[in-house]
Amino acid sequence: MERTTGTAVAGLYATTGALTALWGATLPTTEARLDLGPGRLGAVLLAAGAAALIAMPAAGRGVDRWGAGPLLRCAAPGVAVATVAAILAPGFAALIVAAAALGFLMGQLNVALTVAAAAVEAERARPIMSRVHGMWSLGAGCGAATVAFSLHLGVAAPALVVVQAGASAGCFAVLARGLAVDRPRGPAVTGGPAAAPRAGLLVLLGLVGAAVFLVEGAATDWAGVHAVRVLGADPAAASFVYVAFLAAMTAARFAGDAVRARLGAARTVRLAGLIASVGYAFVLTAPVLGPAGFAAALWGWLLTGAGTALVWPVVSSVVAAATRGTASRLSVVSAVSYAGALAGPALIGYAAAATSLPAAMALPGVFALAVTLVGPGAVGAAAAMPALFAAGTRPGNRDEMVSGQGGSQLN
């Protein structure tokens, strides 16, 4: 098996985050330019989500057969091209098609990146998920800040999109050059049903991931629109809401190893869900606070970003440890989880069309509370399984390994 470095994987995560931010931070501008409204914007996001769900299982099977490297080299540049096509779409029909292409390629890329990070974890016998997701958040924060400041300075959106997507495509080409990542492997897991993850637990972990990604997706795709349509902010100021969310998420993820080492995986998920729930309480009360509403929403998104930051790295780390036999099993959890990010915001759009956007924002708040209540038990059950990160791991060290004690290095 050819090995890849954590640095390359972290760079790919950062570049993917920058492209995701380019899509999310320009969404209020796209929505206003095409006059979509909540219903049609929800349809666009649903098209992206449905395409991603189709792509992910196939991506898992492909990685099992050929490794993650070929998929990374093909899907990554395609994501940059599809992002440009979606943001610059001349009308609603073209936007639907471009969003579906973007979702399909992004779904493949997300599976390949998760498998690549899991392979590095298996090689090093220590988790790196929090750090690489921190790099995703850092890339997204820098990308969103670039969009926000550029729009604030009056830079034309088409020029901004082409330049930033082109730079991302170049980064993908450099990082993926010669990259060959096989599916994650580890010592054979033996000892009967208790030694391997049961399908029900995998599905439950996927649902926990889906819930937290729905919470994150609401911030990515609706925080700016909420600030414009509900709180009366201008599009340039609304872009800074997303920047604040990503800044909080980035800081929390880079602190993730220390938090998990102190609290353990299950308690970290419980605390993270509680903080995100409080954040959504601020967002939901913002419309009735008058001039202070925008500030309250900003604080709400900051708390939401900090709260949701650690959940998926913890989930993906324990799942990767328990499913190192095949990439397709890991992709099942990834597919269910990313459905929350890609399809969940569309549900908010339809709920907003049926009721109102302020009422629809209660939906991710409910899911944040569900993560608080259900997530710790599922994560704790997976973390308690044997043969987590290395052959011969002592039972007393299982949660220690998952929690990241001893640190994690990217290169």
C-alpha positions as MATLAB code, in Angstrom:
seq = 'MERTTGTAVAGLYATTGALTALWGATLPTTEARLDLGPGRLGAVLLAAGAAALIAMPAAGRGVDRWGAGPLLRCAAPGVAVATVAAILAPGFAALIVAAAALGFLMGQLNVALTVAAAAVEAERARPIMSRVHGMWSLGAGCGAATVAFSLHLGVAAPALVVVQAGASAGCFAVLARGLAVDRPRGPAVTGGPAAAPRAGLLVLLGLVGAAVFLVEGAATDWAGVHAVRVLGADPAAASFVYVAFLAAMTAARFAGDAVRARLGAARTVRLAGLIASVGYAFVLTAPVLGPAGFAAALWGWLLTGAGTALVWPVVSSVVAAATRGTASRLSVVSAVSYAGALAGPALIGYAAAATSLPAAMALPGVFALAVTLVGPGAVGAAAAMPALFAAGTRPGNRDEMVSGQGGSQLN';
ca = [
       0.000    0.000    0.000;
       1.395    3.425   -0.945;
       1.208    5.841    1.908;
       0.131    9.451    1.902;
       1.011   12.125    4.399;
      -1.344   13.790    6.799;
      -0.191   17.106    5.368;
      -1.593   16.258    1.926;
      -4.883   15.080    3.410;
      -5.131   18.218    5.567;
      -4.473   20.394    2.519;
      -7.220   18.646    0.568;
      -9.629   19.217    3.451;
      -8.693   22.909    3.580;
      -9.192   23.377   -0.163;
     -12.547   21.609   -0.046;
     -13.574   23.901    2.790;
     -12.636   26.974    0.740;
     -14.828   25.831   -2.156;
     -17.716   25.014    0.179;
     -17.439   28.521    1.623;
     -17.417   30.033   -1.856;
     -20.783   28.374   -2.477;
     -22.223   29.192    0.950;
     -21.013   32.775    1.291;
     -22.242   33.778   -2.172;
     -25.614   32.069   -1.738;
     -27.404   35.231   -0.526;
     -26.115   37.071   -3.623;
     -27.206   34.226   -5.924;
     -30.617   34.038   -4.260;
     -31.115   37.792   -4.634;
     -29.815   37.876   -8.238;
     -32.188   35.130   -9.408;
     -35.001   36.090   -6.996;
     -35.415   32.465   -5.966;
     -37.363   32.695   -2.721;
     -37.258   30.008   -0.013;
     -39.115   27.336   -2.027;
     -36.957   27.417   -5.149;
     -33.776   27.793   -3.097;
     -34.850   24.688   -1.196;
     -35.286   22.835   -4.501;
     -31.744   23.762   -5.520;
     -30.321   22.438   -2.257;
     -32.438   19.300   -2.520;
     -31.049   18.596   -6.012;
     -27.510   18.828   -4.638;
     -28.365   16.559   -1.721;
     -30.077   13.891   -3.835;
     -27.152   13.751   -6.256;
     -24.693   13.385   -3.374;
     -26.664   10.498   -1.875;
     -26.520    8.689   -5.205;
     -22.771    9.251   -5.460;
     -21.662    8.198   -1.975;
     -22.405    4.439   -1.962;
     -20.799    4.077   -5.390;
     -17.785    6.012   -4.132;
     -17.392    3.609   -1.205;
     -17.440    0.580   -3.495;
     -14.979    2.240   -5.836;
     -12.563    2.981   -3.011;
     -12.742   -0.653   -1.896;
     -11.700   -1.708   -5.373;
      -9.187    0.961   -6.450;
      -8.345    3.010   -3.353;
      -9.215    6.621   -2.601;
      -6.412    8.205   -4.639;
      -7.990    7.903   -8.112;
     -11.320    9.202   -6.847;
      -9.656   12.191   -5.181;
      -7.771   13.080   -8.362;
     -10.933   12.964  -10.481;
     -13.563   14.451   -8.187;
     -11.575   17.327   -6.660;
     -11.019   19.428   -9.831;
     -14.570   18.668  -10.933;
     -15.903   20.224   -7.725;
     -14.162   23.503   -8.576;
     -15.692   23.595  -12.062;
     -19.169   22.691  -10.782;
     -18.965   25.402   -8.115;
     -18.352   28.068  -10.763;
     -21.213   26.735  -12.895;
     -23.618   26.779   -9.950;
     -22.786   30.251   -8.663;
     -22.819   31.856  -12.122;
     -25.923   30.005  -13.391;
     -28.037   32.353  -15.545;
     -31.385   31.040  -14.337;
     -33.220   28.659  -12.054;
     -33.114   25.649  -14.427;
     -29.383   25.999  -15.033;
     -28.808   26.378  -11.305;
     -30.658   23.127  -10.588;
     -28.488   21.204  -13.058;
     -25.255   22.759  -11.808;
     -26.186   22.180   -8.171;
     -26.888   18.506   -8.894;
     -23.467   18.145  -10.548;
     -21.831   19.901   -7.605;
     -23.608   17.649   -5.113;
     -22.628   14.480   -7.010;
     -18.952   15.414   -7.139;
     -18.877   16.768   -3.592;
     -20.442   13.556   -2.305;
     -17.702   11.498   -3.945;
     -15.015   13.847   -2.666;
     -16.290   13.740    0.920;
     -16.253    9.927    0.990;
     -12.743    9.813   -0.463;
     -11.465   12.377    2.047;
     -12.952   10.508    5.009;
     -11.369    7.261    3.839;
      -8.028    9.001    3.266;
      -8.026   10.470    6.778;
      -9.006    7.088    8.231;
      -6.083    5.473    6.381;
      -3.657    7.949    7.944;
      -5.175    7.280   11.377;
      -4.697    3.543   10.886;
      -1.071    4.032    9.840;
      -0.251    6.191   12.869;
      -2.426    4.443   15.462;
      -3.782    7.814   16.630;
      -6.678   10.027   15.526;
      -6.247   13.035   13.245;
      -9.905   13.649   12.414;
     -10.298   16.752   14.558;
      -7.195   18.357   13.072;
      -8.077   17.690    9.422;
     -11.615   18.916    9.980;
     -10.083   21.950   11.610;
      -8.181   22.471    8.359;
     -11.505   22.211    6.478;
     -12.936   24.886    8.742;
      -9.823   27.044    8.356;
     -10.063   26.809    4.581;
     -13.771   27.567    4.708;
     -13.226   30.519    7.029;
     -10.534   32.012    4.807;
     -12.684   31.441    1.723;
     -15.744   32.992    3.325;
     -13.733   35.967    4.581;
     -12.370   36.533    1.081;
     -15.893   36.520   -0.347;
     -17.272   38.803    2.357;
     -14.534   41.412    2.116;
     -14.493   41.305   -1.681;
     -18.243   41.862   -1.909;
     -17.994   44.609    0.699;
     -15.358   46.340   -1.465;
     -17.569   46.047   -4.536;
     -15.670   43.324   -6.409;
     -17.863   41.783   -9.121;
     -19.135   38.354   -8.107;
     -18.259   36.611  -11.438;
     -14.620   37.678  -11.251;
     -14.415   36.693   -7.586;
     -15.858   33.242   -8.234;
     -13.624   32.438  -11.191;
     -10.430   33.524   -9.407;
     -11.155   31.707   -6.139;
     -12.359   28.505   -7.807;
      -9.381   28.531  -10.156;
      -6.980   28.865   -7.221;
      -8.719   25.954   -5.490;
      -8.449   23.779   -8.589;
      -4.717   24.495   -8.719;
      -4.327   23.511   -5.068;
      -6.206   20.271   -5.699;
      -3.921   19.424   -8.623;
      -0.754   19.974   -6.573;
      -1.953   18.103   -3.489;
      -3.412   15.147   -5.375;
      -0.388   14.678   -7.653;
       0.879   11.157   -7.188;
      -1.507   10.599   -4.276;
      -2.415    6.946   -3.791;
      -4.552    6.211   -0.752;
      -5.710    2.657   -0.267;
      -8.752    1.791    1.777;
      -8.128    1.823    5.533;
      -6.841   -1.481    6.837;
      -6.101   -2.805   10.255;
      -5.802   -5.974   12.255;
      -8.553   -8.474   11.747;
     -11.374   -8.072   14.209;
     -12.302  -11.360   15.824;
     -14.214  -12.554   18.795;
     -17.817  -12.803   17.680;
     -20.621  -10.234   17.349;
     -19.301   -8.014   20.147;
     -16.036   -7.456   18.251;
     -17.570   -5.905   15.144;
     -19.958   -2.978   14.825;
     -23.546   -4.036   14.391;
     -25.453   -2.588   11.479;
     -27.930   -0.894   13.792;
     -25.179    0.972   15.612;
     -23.641    2.097   12.327;
     -26.985    3.455   11.186;
     -27.499    5.215   14.521;
     -24.058    6.822   14.284;
     -24.916    7.887   10.753;
     -28.110    9.511   12.019;
     -26.172   11.370   14.710;
     -23.848   12.620   11.992;
     -26.816   13.565    9.818;
     -28.362   15.562   12.653;
     -25.212   17.565   13.309;
     -24.637   18.143    9.599;
     -28.187   19.428    9.277;
     -27.383   21.874   12.071;
     -24.175   22.908   10.292;
     -25.892   23.016    6.911;
     -28.507   25.403    8.236;
     -25.694   27.806    9.117;
     -23.908   27.304    5.812;
     -26.928   27.780    3.572;
     -29.428   29.765    5.631;
     -27.596   31.960    8.152;
     -26.911   34.649    5.554;
     -30.374   34.441    4.032;
     -31.910   34.614    7.532;
     -29.868   37.736    8.307;
     -31.024   39.437    5.086;
     -34.687   38.432    4.932;
     -35.556   38.287    8.639;
     -33.132   40.662   10.364;
     -32.856   43.225    7.561;
     -29.076   43.054    7.087;
     -27.524   43.820    3.713;
     -25.902   40.889    1.802;
     -22.347   42.035    2.563;
     -23.022   42.113    6.315;
     -24.840   38.777    6.083;
     -21.699   37.150    4.700;
     -19.888   38.025    7.945;
     -22.393   35.894    9.888;
     -21.067   32.830    8.069;
     -17.497   33.972    8.716;
     -18.219   34.173   12.464;
     -19.744   30.692   12.438;
     -16.711   29.210   10.693;
     -14.247   31.060   12.933;
     -15.839   29.538   16.030;
     -15.906   26.101   14.407;
     -12.250   26.321   13.402;
     -11.058   27.338   16.864;
     -13.068   24.561   18.507;
     -11.753   21.896   16.137;
      -8.124   22.775   16.666;
      -8.792   22.512   20.400;
     -10.655   19.241   19.893;
      -7.909   16.807   20.898;
      -7.469   18.470   24.286;
     -11.225   18.574   24.919;
     -11.678   14.915   24.021;
      -8.672   13.907   26.093;
     -10.185   15.594   29.144;
     -13.845   14.641   28.733;
     -13.853   11.500   26.607;
     -15.753   10.957   23.379;
     -19.278   10.598   24.768;
     -19.205   13.582   27.121;
     -17.633   15.738   24.410;
     -20.583   15.005   22.128;
     -23.054   15.797   24.921;
     -21.405   19.136   25.708;
     -21.118   20.021   22.022;
     -24.798   19.346   21.379;
     -25.818   21.433   24.382;
     -23.752   24.426   23.237;
     -25.239   24.201   19.738;
     -28.754   24.066   21.202;
     -28.117   27.243   23.184;
     -26.798   28.861   20.018;
     -30.011   28.138   18.155;
     -31.993   29.582   21.051;
     -30.197   32.891   20.404;
     -30.950   32.667   16.659;
     -34.628   31.927   17.246;
     -35.091   34.867   19.619;
     -33.184   37.328   17.411;
     -36.203   38.497   15.325;
     -38.021   39.826   18.402;
     -35.044   41.765   19.770;
     -35.268   44.690   17.365;
     -31.957   46.489   16.749;
     -30.141   43.947   18.933;
     -31.378   41.047   16.809;
     -28.422   40.912   14.451;
     -25.958   40.846   17.364;
     -27.969   38.090   19.075;
     -28.001   36.009   15.886;
     -24.266   36.544   15.489;
     -23.648   35.215   19.003;
     -26.012   32.336   18.261;
     -24.077   31.288   15.177;
     -20.805   31.582   17.098;
     -22.103   29.161   19.746;
     -23.545   26.863   17.105;
     -20.226   26.728   15.285;
     -18.316   25.934   18.466;
     -20.856   23.312   19.523;
     -21.134   21.409   16.266;
     -17.392   21.507   15.557;
     -16.387   18.358   17.412;
     -19.308   16.007   16.825;
     -18.479   14.696   13.354;
     -14.725   14.297   14.034;
     -15.591   12.200   17.089;
     -18.173   10.145   15.185;
     -15.954    9.558   12.161;
     -12.997    8.656   14.369;
     -14.819    5.954   16.318;
     -16.517    4.636   13.165;
     -13.204    4.459   11.299;
     -11.695    2.540   14.197;
     -14.540    0.027   14.259;
     -14.938   -0.443   10.474;
     -11.406   -0.654    9.190;
     -12.195   -3.840    7.287;
     -13.755   -2.116    4.265;
     -14.204    1.439    3.043;
     -17.773    0.672    1.986;
     -18.834    0.272    5.623;
     -17.287    3.604    6.494;
     -18.996    5.162    3.481;
     -22.400    3.985    4.738;
     -22.061    6.118    7.852;
     -20.621    8.973    5.800;
     -23.488    8.795    3.312;
     -26.169    8.846    6.002;
     -24.355   11.649    7.811;
     -23.722   13.905    4.836;
     -27.381   13.586    3.893;
     -28.011   15.976    6.763;
     -25.661   18.581    5.296;
     -26.782   18.245    1.703;
     -30.498   17.495    1.988;
     -31.321   18.979    5.384;
     -31.137   22.661    4.382;
     -33.582   21.909    1.575;
     -36.080   20.762    4.197;
     -35.632   24.115    5.927;
     -36.426   25.815    2.620;
     -39.679   23.912    2.201;
     -40.600   24.500    5.852;
     -39.921   28.211    5.370;
     -42.137   28.266    2.283;
     -44.918   26.530    4.194;
     -44.610   28.628    7.367;
     -41.911   31.280    7.692;
     -38.127   31.331    7.762;
     -37.958   32.203   11.500;
     -40.225   29.242   12.294;
     -38.272   26.931    9.989;
     -35.050   27.708   11.835;
     -36.480   25.836   14.830;
     -35.900   22.577   12.901;
     -32.088   22.551   13.231;
     -32.486   23.591   16.866;
     -34.481   20.416   17.499;
     -31.794   18.324   15.809;
     -29.097   19.962   17.937;
     -31.038   18.891   21.021;
     -31.351   15.362   19.580;
     -27.565   15.165   19.226;
     -27.265   16.112   22.899;
     -29.634   13.336   23.973;
     -28.809   10.470   21.580;
     -25.245   11.094   20.431;
     -23.331   10.261   23.646;
     -24.808    6.779   23.932;
     -24.079    5.851   20.316;
     -20.537    7.229   20.402;
     -19.827    5.585   23.738;
     -20.971    2.193   22.425;
     -18.705    2.454   19.388;
     -15.745    3.695   21.433;
     -16.068    0.692   23.763;
     -15.524   -1.804   20.946;
     -12.249   -3.737   20.873;
      -9.375   -3.399   18.397;
      -9.775    0.318   17.939;
      -6.556    1.831   16.643;
      -3.847   -0.759   17.063;
      -3.398   -4.454   17.648;
      -3.035   -5.171   21.317;
      -4.716   -1.987   22.545;
      -5.449   -2.503   26.220;
      -9.159   -2.312   27.115;
      -8.444    0.511   29.531;
      -6.948    2.572   26.693;
      -9.790    2.344   24.202;
     -11.464    5.637   25.005;
      -8.001    7.152   25.533;
      -7.105    6.382   21.930;
     -10.400    7.655   20.594;
     -10.105   10.759   22.739;
      -6.763   11.545   21.166;
      -4.501   11.461   24.228;
      -0.874   11.637   23.261;
      -1.582   14.218   20.547;
      -1.893   13.857   16.807;
       0.473   15.054   14.130;
      -0.363   15.810   10.530;
       3.084   15.037    9.148;
];
